[in-house]
Amino acid sequence: MASDKPFSRQRQTDIFLGSLRGNDRTIPISFDKLRNTAKKKLSKEAFAYIAGSAGREMTKKSNRAGFNKWKITPNMLNDVSEPNTGVTLFGQRYPVPFLLAPIGVLDMAHPDADLAVAKASAAENVPFIFSSQASVDMETCSAVMGDSPRWFQLYWSTSDDLVESFVRRAESCGCEAIVLTVDTTMLGWRPRDLDLDYLPFLRGRGIAQYTSDPVFQELMKTSLGDADEPPKLTWSSIKALVKMAKNYPGGFWTNLLSEDPRRSVKTFIECYSRPSLTWDDLSFLRSLTDLPILLKGILNPKDARKAIERNMNGIIVSNHGGRQVDGAVSAVEVLPDIVKEVNGEVPVLMDSGIRSGSNMFKAIALGADAVLLGRPYTYALSIAGEQGVQELIQNYRADFELTMALSGCRSVDEVDTNQLQSA
Ligand SMILES: Cc1cc2nc3c(=O)[nH]c(=O)nc-3n(C[C@H](O)[C@H](O)[C@H](O)COP(=O)(O)O)c2cc1C
């Protein structure tokens, strides 16, 4: 009869009886323990890159504090024996109201990187948003995902041909939507990385979508000409060259003797992002694809309106986990105004600060159609690879389902502002 139980009760049973059955879980449940355990596993550069944010990290703090401005007011005796956590986005039904956010350079968290996340998300049928800055290219990830859902996140580079190539590849890989991240046309000022002098891309990490791309490979040939001076040989430049050779596709020894790894990094730096991007450029992207396009990084109602006017199909309210503008508004704080402006015309998703089922419940009650999980699954990946990510998805699913049912809601549709009051 176990299968008749709601998912959350089954998950609790699995956890409580796990050690008796010899089925030990691999990751801690609470977010703080998860982060602290991951910290012990990660190099100091990796932890700084994942945990760090812009400036004094005030935005990251407000992302979490923003959720405390709302309290849940549960309703009793509603027959919640069969809770349904499914949501429909762009005509597709998903089992839970969360997706896995695009996170770059996942090989800093675990050697299996995106591939482990692809497998875990596929096993749970939860959409994985491939990052433009992935450590494993989208074709390799898609190949292990069967028919399970995936989206593609795009950073708009200085080459429109490269943008087009990424979009075409995402279509061929079966991605169901394109997420254009608009808040990172330049990298934010991140003291933890700056203090360690460490930016993974400069070591050839997190550029797999580029090095696997035919347009990028052409750019590598043409963009640098003969002006490509060999580096001065110092201990740290040799270490950097060895890392680049390891991270570049192909054999390590061939790469070590070749200029390609270094050229790929230089070409990447030249074409990575386009600070000159404007609203008018969106028509180009729109003309490229019929897939739904969502803008990620929207933080005010006016921008949400502009996105709709330019035929964008969805909004992701996000401040990039506080990694871009220190002192920016928290995502949950601006969510209600954006939801009001959008008025149901397109789906509104949100991320930045989701750390529990209760956070997800509040975001949905405030009008989000779904949320994105970021750092939590990255920490789970660091601790236990694919298994860790799969458990994390199950834990967040169970936590959300219980919060929803215990608040008196049978389905996600019933979650609304009636279940909230301001603190
Ligand atoms: C280590 C790291 C790498 C990220 N890489 C990307 C990326 O490549 N593309 C992108 O759109 N967002 C990226 N993000 C932002 C996430 O998609 C998401 O907005 C953020 O993690 C939400 O904040 P939270 O994890 O604190 O909840 C990254 C975030 C982190 C922590």
Ligand as a Chemical Component Dictionary entry (heavy atoms), coordinates in Angstrom:
data_LIG
# 
_chem_comp.id                   LIG 
_chem_comp.type                 NON-POLYMER 
_chem_comp.pdbx_formal_charge   0 
_chem_comp.three_letter_code    LIG 
# 
loop_
_chem_comp_atom.comp_id 
_chem_comp_atom.atom_id 
_chem_comp_atom.alt_atom_id 
_chem_comp_atom.type_symbol 
_chem_comp_atom.charge 
_chem_comp_atom.model_Cartn_x 
_chem_comp_atom.model_Cartn_y 
_chem_comp_atom.model_Cartn_z 
_chem_comp_atom.pdbx_ordinal 
LIG C1  C1  C 0 27.479 29.338 -8.704  1  
LIG C2  C2  C 0 26.366 29.982 -9.456  2  
LIG C3  C3  C 0 26.420 30.009 -10.845 3  
LIG C4  C4  C 0 25.367 30.578 -11.573 4  
LIG N1  N1  N 0 25.392 30.538 -12.936 5  
LIG C5  C5  C 0 24.372 31.039 -13.654 6  
LIG C6  C6  C 0 24.362 30.956 -15.063 7  
LIG O1  O1  O 0 25.256 30.400 -15.679 8  
LIG N2  N2  N 0 23.306 31.504 -15.719 9  
LIG C7  C7  C 0 22.270 32.133 -15.067 10 
LIG O2  O2  O 0 21.339 32.626 -15.696 11 
LIG N3  N3  N 0 22.254 32.190 -13.722 12 
LIG C8  C8  C 0 23.264 31.664 -13.009 13 
LIG N4  N4  N 0 23.228 31.701 -11.644 14 
LIG C9  C9  C 0 22.039 32.243 -10.970 15 
LIG C10 C10 C 0 20.997 31.140 -10.734 16 
LIG O3  O3  O 0 20.432 30.723 -11.933 17 
LIG C11 C11 C 0 19.876 31.632 -9.795  18 
LIG O4  O4  O 0 19.344 32.825 -10.297 19 
LIG C12 C12 C 0 20.406 31.841 -8.382  20 
LIG O5  O5  O 0 21.211 30.761 -8.000  21 
LIG C13 C13 C 0 19.267 31.995 -7.400  22 
LIG O6  O6  O 0 19.754 32.305 -6.128  23 
LIG P1  P1  P 0 19.875 31.213 -4.945  24 
LIG O7  O7  O 0 20.671 30.081 -5.492  25 
LIG O8  O8  O 0 20.591 31.947 -3.855  26 
LIG O9  O9  O 0 18.482 30.808 -4.578  27 
LIG C14 C14 C 0 24.258 31.158 -10.895 28 
LIG C15 C15 C 0 24.220 31.116 -9.497  29 
LIG C16 C16 C 0 25.242 30.526 -8.791  30 
LIG C17 C17 C 0 25.131 30.463 -7.285  31 
# 
loop_
_chem_comp_bond.comp_id 
_chem_comp_bond.atom_id_1 
_chem_comp_bond.atom_id_2 
_chem_comp_bond.value_order 
_chem_comp_bond.pdbx_ordinal 
LIG C1  C2  SING 1  
LIG C2  C3  SING 2  
LIG C2  C16 DOUB 3  
LIG C3  C4  DOUB 4  
LIG C4  N1  SING 5  
LIG C4  C14 SING 6  
LIG N1  C5  DOUB 7  
LIG C5  C6  SING 8  
LIG C5  C8  SING 9  
LIG C6  O1  DOUB 10 
LIG C6  N2  SING 11 
LIG N2  C7  SING 12 
LIG C7  O2  DOUB 13 
LIG C7  N3  SING 14 
LIG N3  C8  DOUB 15 
LIG C8  N4  SING 16 
LIG N4  C9  SING 17 
LIG N4  C14 SING 18 
LIG C9  C10 SING 19 
LIG C10 O3  SING 20 
LIG C10 C11 SING 21 
LIG C11 O4  SING 22 
LIG C11 C12 SING 23 
LIG C12 O5  SING 24 
LIG C12 C13 SING 25 
LIG C13 O6  SING 26 
LIG O6  P1  SING 27 
LIG P1  O7  DOUB 28 
LIG P1  O8  SING 29 
LIG P1  O9  SING 30 
LIG C14 C15 DOUB 31 
LIG C15 C16 SING 32 
LIG C16 C17 SING 33 
# 
